[in-house]
């Protein structure tokens, strides 16, 4: 039996609270190398907050968050910056700098390292843009001149600028029509296969979740109530899982995945 891939993210005993309001209580989660993990949960379950804690943008009230072997709470500013150079982030709206061209948006993380010559940066930027289907002619455009789908692709190129080991996606297909969404999902899948990075994704879109995820973590009752393959998660008896995955919307998304549907129906009976 082969060994499990090493953990990339380890969360133990996490508590998140705002005054008297407890969002997470004794939450545990492990993300392993090479996984595409989707974090799902209802409104108020703290999906985005959990992502921000993984990124070191928020600190939990209690518990341990380790990313790439490093404790986020005990790391100093320099160590955290070095760690952030090992991951990429695709924010929901792209978060491109409006005053910078496409080229300069993607070049920015490389320039911030202050170690790469401009000629190398130029070649690397054009390579990253080509990987996501953006032409050199579009590299001189400003974000205001781009379509929603192109903004997502440029933001993805920027997230991959430093060849990260880990990629965070926040609602990656939000705002895209079904055809563009499908194309963007296929782009992420192909890049994942080619570059072998680990992905942590927050999404509410079932088509995206089921098309991309190798693992799903379900947040409910202030903790992770299920984590596993889509088939394993769908077999768990829980009201949220039944409502989210097996309601009308969920069944449409599962329509072409008969093997998962059969497993889920046996699980929730």
N, C-alpha and C positions, 0 to 999 in steps of 0.2 A: 504493500500500500504506500503510495507516494505521500511525502510530507506536505502539509499545508504551506502555501506561500507565506512569507513573513508579514507581520502586521505593518501597515503604513500609518494607520491612526488607531489609537487605543484610548477609549474613554471609560473611566471607572468611577462609580459612585457620584455622578454629576448631580448637583443641585443648582437650579436657577430660580431666583426669586426676586420679586420687585415688591419691597415692603412685606405685606402679609400674603401677597399672591405668589404661590409656588407654581412655576411653569414646568420644571423638571425635578424629579425626586428619585435618587438612586438609579440614574440612567447609566446603562453600560452599553458600549458599542465598539466593535472591532471591524476595521476595514483592512482587507488584505491586498497585497500587491497584485496589480493586474485586474482587480475587480472594477466593474461599473456599478456603483451602489447608488440607488435612488432612495432618498429619505422622503417618506410620505406621511401625512397626518392631517387631521381636521384643522379648522380655523382655531387659533389659540394654542395649538400643540407645541409651538416653539421650534418649527423647522428652520426658519431663517435665523433665529437666535442660536441654534445649535451650529449652523454653518459659520456664523460670526465667531463663535467660540473656537471652532477649529482653526479659523483664520487668525486668531489672536486679537480680534477687534473688540471682544467682550470677555470679561472674566466671570467664571461661575462662582456662586457663593461657596460651594464645596466641590470636592472631587478633583480628578486628574484628567487632563487632556494632553496626550502625547501625539505629536505629529512628526513623522519621519524620525522617530526615536527621541525626540526632544520634548521636554516638559514645557508647555507654553507659559505656565505661570511663573516658573523659576528662571526663565531665560531673560538675559539682558537685551537692550536695544540692538546691539551689534549682532548678537546671536540670532535674534528674531529676523533681522534684515537678511542675514545669510540664509536662513531657513526659507524666507519668502522668495528668494531667488530660485528656489527648487520647486516652486509650484506656480501655477497660472490660475487666473480667475476670470470667468466670463460672467459679468453682471447682467441682470435681467434686461436692462435697456441698452446694453453695450457699453455705456459710460465712456465713449470716445471723447477726447478733448476737441471741442468745437472749433477752436482757433488753429488746430494743427491739421495738416494734410493726412490722408490715409498713410502715406509713407512714414511721416514723422510720428504718428500714433504708434505704429508697430515698432519703430526704431527706438522709442523712448526708453523701454526697459533695458535695452542694450547700451544706450548712451549713459544711463544712470550708473552702470557698472564702472565707467571711466577707465576701462582697460582695453577696449577694442578699437582698432583704427577705423576711420569712417568708411574706407573701402570695403572692409570686411562686413561692417554693419549694412552697407548698401546691398551687398550680395545676399546677406542673410535675410534682409527684409523682403527682397524680391522673391526669394525662395519660399518664405512663409506665406506670402500673398498668393503665390502660384499654388501652394498646397491647398489653399481654401478657395481657389477658383477666382481670384481677383487679378485682373490684368495689369501690366505696368502702366497702361494708359489711365487706369482708375487710381493709381497710386498718388497722383497729383491733386486729386479731388479733395474737397472738404467734406466732413460728415453730413452737412446740410444738403449736399448734392447726391447722397446715396439713398437707395431704397432700404426698407427695413431689413430685407434679407441680406443685403450687402453689408449693412452695419453689423449684423450678427457675425458675418464671415470675417470682417476686418477685426472685430473684437476677439474672435477666436484666434486669428493670426497673432494678435498682440499677446494673448494669453499663452501662446506657444513659443513666444519669441526667444525665451531662454532655455528651450527644450526641457520643460519641467518633467519631474517624475510623477507629479500629482496635479490633477486638473479639477478645479471646483466650478460647477455650473449652477447658476441660479436661474431657474425657469428659462432654460435655453431656447425653447420654441415659443415663448410668450409673444403674442402680437403678430405671429406669422400665419398666413393662410395655410390650409392643409397641404397643398402641394409644396410650398416653400419649407414647411415644417418637416415633411417627409424627406426632402432633399438635404436639409440640415442635419437630421438624425443620421442619414446615411453617411454624410461627411464625417461626423464625429465617430461613427462606428469604424469607418475605414482608417481614419487617423489613429484610433485606439489600436487597431490591429497592426498598423505599420510601426507606430512609435512605442507601443507597450507601456503607456503611462496608466496610472490608476485614476479613476474618476469618482468623485462624490457629487451627486446631483440632487438639488431640491426641485421638485416639479409636482404640479397637480394634474398634468396632462397625461391621461392614461395611455394614449397611443405612443407618446414619447417614452414613458416609463417601461411599457411592455416591449417596445421595439429595441431599447438600448440595454436595459438592466440585466446584469448577471446576478445581482443581489438586490433585495429590497429590504429596507428597515422601516417598520411601521411604528409611528409615535402615537400613543394613546395612553390615557391614565397616567400621564406625566413621565412615562418611560418608554423604552422600546419593548413592545409586546410581541413582536415577531421579527425575525431576520433570517433571510435565506433566499433561495432561488424563487422566482415567481410561483412555481408549482408548490414549493414548500410553504410559502406565505399564504397562498390561497387555500391551503388545506387546514389552516388554523381557525378554530371556532372562536370568532369574535364579531360583535355587531358592527364595528367600524369597518373591518375587512370585508364583511358581507355587503355592507351598504356601498363602500367605495368601489370595490372591484366587481361586484355582481349585481349592481343596480342596472338600469337601462343603459346608461352611458358606458359602464364597465363591460356589459355584455357585447355592446357594439365593438369595443376595442378588442375584445377577446374572440370575436367571431371567427377570425382566420387562424386561431390557435387552438384547435380542437383538443390537442393533448393536454393543454393547461385547463381548458374548460372541464374536461372529464375528471381531472384530478381535483379541481375546486368543488365540483358538485358532490363528489364523494366526501370531501372534507366538511362541507357546511350542511349537507343533507337536509 
